[in-house]
């Protein structure tokens, strides 16, 4: 048997296996020893070159409709792997890099400050700059780390850990740092147009990560990041409810929308080559 490739995404592994089955070439899928990857093995060595060529084409555009069609026509229901549960503590811990953890610890520290004193005192030092505060550069970013309730910080940090951890592990701390700075600045600015400096929270950054990770996962699944489409739909519904005041709470709608837009734009820019390749076919 010849080892062909290892995928972290089980759906990608099965899609290629199904497509090659349609070419009358049988591949086997086996979980790796660490249970983190799915290895593809070829039984018949005489097909090695053909499999390599097909694999190159698959990796260039795994979303090509022909692979989905192959799964419908030849796909099996007795696949030799199980889909990983991304919403487990062990997986989130494994996916956490230094910046992901640092933002969590900083947010918790600021939240403790809020609970031990008064939100207005915290915003006095960390709120969006107004008047002669424009030169205090940290204020352009710091509102993202201010939370006002346990549900507020809990919801934001859970999604931050899930999304930021993926980006940092797969794309590097530098990429996550860029997304954090740009999205915090843009979403804070958007919310300041409606709330002056009376706001805070990481949700604008989280919305940016939602759209960024979604675009990257759809366009380049081989990187190994992505979100369930249900989470993307939930985020849009939550945004909709917030605008129509259906949640009975104060929602930073402008920050959410600004974050969603800037994350989408950054995702499209970083994956622009995948759009060009698809458009040239």
N, C-alpha and C positions, 0 to 999 in steps of 0.2 A: 504493500500500500504506500502511496505517496501523499505526503502532507501538502495541501494546496494553499491554504490560508486559514487564519483564525479571525473570527468576527466577534466583536463584543455585543453587537446587536443581533439577537436571535432571528428577528424577522428578515434581516438581510441574508443571513446564512441560509434560511429556508427558501427564500426567493431564488437564490442562485442555484441551489440544489434542484428546485422544481424546474427551472429553466433548462438546466443541463439534462434533466430526465427527459424533457421534450426533445432533446437532441440524441436520445438513446445512449446517454452517458450517465452512469450511476455514480453518485457521490454519497459518502456517508458523513453524518454529523455526529461528533462526539464532544461532550463537555470536556474542557481542559481540567487538569488536576486541581487547579485552584477554584474551579467552578465559575470563573469570571469570563471565560471566552468559549466560543463554539468552533471547534476545529473541523475543517472539511478535508476528507481523505478520498483519494481516487484509487479504485481497485485495479483498473486496467491501465498499465503504463503507456500503452500505445496511443492513448488519447491525451497524454500530458500536454503537448504543444497546443492542441485545440482548446483545452480547458484554460490554459494560461491566456490565450488570446481572448477568449470569451470573458474571462475574469477582468482583463484590462478594460474591455468595453463596458462591463457591468459597473465597475468602480467609477468610471467616468460619469455614468448616468444611471444610478440604481432605480430611479423613479420612472424610467422608461415604461410605457404601458405594456410592452411585450413581456416584461417580467411579471407584472400583475396577472396578465392573461395566462401565462404559464402556470402560475400558482393555482388559478381556477381550474385549469385543464388537467394538471398532473399532480397538484398538491396532495399531500397525505395528511391524515388526521392523527397519525401515530408518531408524530415527530419525537426525536430522542432528546428533547430538552424542554425545560420549563421557562416561561418568561420570568425574568427577575422582578421581584417586588421592590420598586424604587422607594416606597414609603416606609422603610424600616430604619430604626435607629442605627443599626450596624452599617447599612449602606450609606446613610447620610454622614456618619462619622468617617467612613472610608473615603468619601468624596470631598472632605473638607480640607482646604489648603490654608495657609497662614493668613491670607487676607480675609477669607470667609470667616475664620474664627475671630480675627481682630475686630471686624465690624460687629459681630455678635456681642463680644465682650464690651466694646465701646457703647453699644446701644443699651446694654443692660446697666452699665455704670451710669449713663445719663438718666435712664429710667429711675434708678434708685435715687438719684439726685432730685428728680421731679417729685417722687413720693415723699421724700424726707423734708423737702422745703415747699416750694410753690411753683407751678408751671410758669408763672409770669417772671419769677426770678431767673429760671433757666433760660427762658426766651430772651431775657435782658442781655444775657451773655452769648447765647447761641442762635438767636433768631435771625431771620433774613435782614440784611442791612437796609436801614432807612435813614434818611437825612445824612448826617456827617459820618455815618458808619461804613460808607462804601469802601474805605481803605482797609477795613478789617476783613481780609480776604477769606478767613475761615468761615465767615457767616454765609458765604455763597453756597457752602456745602453742608454746614453743621445742622441745619434744620432736619435733615434726613435722619439724624440719630436721636431725635427727640420724640418720645412716645408718651401718651397721656393715660393709658390704661393697660391692664394686663392682657386683655383681648387684643388690643391694638398692637402691642409689641409681640405677643405670641404669634399672631397670624403672620405678621410681616417677617419675623425671624425664621419661622418654619419654611416659608417660601424662599426667603433669601438663602437659607442653608441648602435647600434642594436644588435651586437654580444656579446660584453662584458657585457652589461646590463643583458642579459639572463643568462650568466654564473654566474655573481655575485649574482643575485637574487635567482637562483635555486641551485647553487652549492657552494656559499659562496665567500667572499672576498679573503680568503686564496687561493682558487683554481685559481681565476682570477689573483691574484698576482703572483702565480707560473708560469702560462702560459705567463704572461707579461714578467717576467724576463727571462725565458728560451728562449722564442721566440725572444725577442729583442736581447739578447746576440748572439743567433745562426744566426739570419738573418743579424745582423750587421757584424758579423764575415764573413759570406758568401759574402756580398757585398764588404767588405774591400779587399778581394782577387783580386777584379777587379778595385776598385775605390780608394784604399788607405783610406783616411779619407774625401774624397770629396763627401759625400752623406748624406742623412738624410730622415726621414719620418717614419710614423707608419705603412706603408703598409706591411712590413714583419710580424709584429705582427697581422695585420688584416688577412693576408693570413693564419697564424697559427690558428686564431680563426675560419676562414671559414672551414678549414678541421677538426678542433677539434669538433666544434659544429655539423658539418654534420655527422661525425662518431657517436658521442654520440646520436644525434637525431635518427639516423637509428638503432642503436643497443639498446638504452634504451629510447624509446619515452615517457615512463612514467615519466621521469624527467621533461619534459615540455620544453626542448630547441630544437631548430632545425632551419634550413634555407630552403627556397624554393629551390628545385633542380635546378630551372632556375638560381638562384644566383650562385650556385656551377658551373654550366656549363659556365656562364658568366665569372667567375673568371679564369677558365681554358683557355677560348678563349682570354681573356685579356692578360694572361701570354704568350700565343702562339704569339699573335700580337706583344708583346713587344720584343720577341726574334728575330723576323724577321723584326723589325724596320718598322712596318706598321702603327704606330701611329703618326709618325712625332714629337716625343718628347723623352727626355731622361727618360728611365724607369729603375728602380733598379731591373733588372730581377733576379739577384742572390739573393737579399733579398726576393723577392717574392717566388722564388723556395725554398729557405732555410726555410722560414716561413711555406710554404705549407707542406713541408716534416716533420718538427719538430711538427707541429700541428697534422698531421696525426699519427705520432708515439706516441705522448702523448695521442691522442684519443684512439688508439688501446690498449695502455697499461692500461689506466683507465677503459676500457670496456672489458678487456681480459676475464673476467668471462663469459660475454655474448657469446663470441665466443666459449668458452669451452663447455657451455651448449648446444649450437646449434650443435657442433661437436659430442657430446655424444649421440645424438638422431638418 
